[in-house]
Amino acid sequence: MTKKAAPKKKTAKKKAVPVPEDLEINRRREWRFDFPLDTFIEGSLADGAKFKEETRLENISSGGAYFTLDSGVVVGSKLNLFIELPEKLADGKRMRLRIGGITVRLEKPDKQAKHQGVAVRFSDDLFKIVPVKKTGKKK
């Protein structure tokens, strides 16, 4: 007695779906939001020197942020971001979100302003809301 092979099932071939030319493909895991908030950055440069710089956040997600700096950080730099919160979110008080991150991508510095695009991945889920320290400067 010989066994016969089972008949092959016929499967319909999938047709390729045309992709619109103007479609942007986003490989990020989280949605990024354009959120132009004043941000204070502190960290260390490749030579170990500490720096502090004010900038403006360009976008943010649950996993990272993007902004520009003049300081010349390198990929892997550990940074602390102090993001100024709108007073409406802080019951009329001046507060900042403090969160740590690591630079994961750098863009070429702007030739005129020398600003370098910096992408940071938040290094942990720990963040803290802290009051804005009073300085002599007015915004």
KAJOSUL-V646131 format. One record per residue. N is the residue number from 1. RES is the residue in one letter. PHI is phi in degrees with one decimal (NA if undefined). Layout:
N/RES/PHI + N/RES/PHI
This chain:
1/M/NA + 2/T/-106.4 + 3/K/-90.2 + 4/K/-97.7 + 5/A/-69.8 + 6/A/-66.1 + 7/P/-64.6 + 8/K/-72.0 + 9/K/-81.5 + 10/K/-88.8 + 11/T/-115.7 + 12/A/-74.9 + 13/K/-78.0 + 14/K/-78.4 + 15/K/-84.9 + 16/A/-67.9 + 17/V/-89.3 + 18/P/-67.5 + 19/V/-98.6 + 20/P/-60.1 + 21/E/-64.7 + 22/D/-90.0 + 23/L/-76.9 + 24/E/-94.6 + 25/I/-95.9 + 26/N/-111.3 + 27/R/-90.3 + 28/R/-70.1 + 29/R/-81.2 + 30/E/-120.1 + 31/W/-72.1 + 32/R/-103.2 + 33/F/-117.3 + 34/D/-68.1 + 35/F/-144.6 + 36/P/-74.3 + 37/L/-108.4 + 38/D/-62.1 + 39/T/-138.4 + 40/F/-109.8 + 41/I/-115.3 + 42/E/-134.2 + 43/G/-178.1 + 44/S/-123.4 + 45/L/-87.4 + 46/A/-59.4 + 47/D/-83.8 + 48/G/93.8 + 49/A/-67.7 + 50/K/-81.3 + 51/F/-142.2 + 52/K/-137.9 + 53/E/-150.8 + 54/E/-94.0 + 55/T/-151.2 + 56/R/-127.4 + 57/L/-63.1 + 58/E/-97.4 + 59/N/-152.4 + 60/I/-149.0 + 61/S/-137.5 + 62/S/-69.5 + 63/G/-111.7 + 64/G/-176.0 + 65/A/-151.6 + 66/Y/-135.2 + 67/F/-159.9 + 68/T/-117.2 + 69/L/-137.8 + 70/D/-101.8 + 71/S/-73.0 + 72/G/79.6 + 73/V/-70.4 + 74/V/-120.1 + 75/V/-60.8 + 76/G/97.4 + 77/S/-66.4 + 78/K/-89.2 + 79/L/-127.4 + 80/N/-112.9 + 81/L/-105.1 + 82/F/-119.2 + 83/I/-96.5 + 84/E/-66.8 + 85/L/-90.9 + 86/P/-59.7 + 87/E/-59.1 + 88/K/-61.5 + 89/L/-81.3 + 90/A/-118.6 + 91/D/54.6 + 92/G/80.9 + 93/K/-99.1 + 94/R/-86.8 + 95/M/-129.6 + 96/R/-129.4 + 97/L/-91.2 + 98/R/-105.3 + 99/I/-147.5 + 100/G/-91.0 + 101/G/-155.7 + 102/I/-127.0 + 103/T/-68.2 + 104/V/-117.8 + 105/R/-154.2 + 106/L/-126.2 + 107/E/-110.2 + 108/K/-59.5 + 109/P/-63.4 + 110/D/-64.7 + 111/K/-63.7 + 112/Q/-81.1 + 113/A/-91.6 + 114/K/63.8 + 115/H/-76.6 + 116/Q/-112.4 + 117/G/-70.0 + 118/V/-128.5 + 119/A/-106.0 + 120/V/-119.4 + 121/R/-101.7 + 122/F/-62.2 + 123/S/-84.1 + 124/D/-157.6 + 125/D/-87.2 + 126/L/-84.6 + 127/F/-142.0 + 128/K/-144.6 + 129/I/-95.6 + 130/V/-127.4 + 131/P/-70.3 + 132/V/-74.6 + 133/K/-68.3 + 134/K/-75.5 + 135/T/-127.9 + 136/G/-72.9 + 137/K/-82.7 + 138/K/-109.3 + 139/K/-97.7
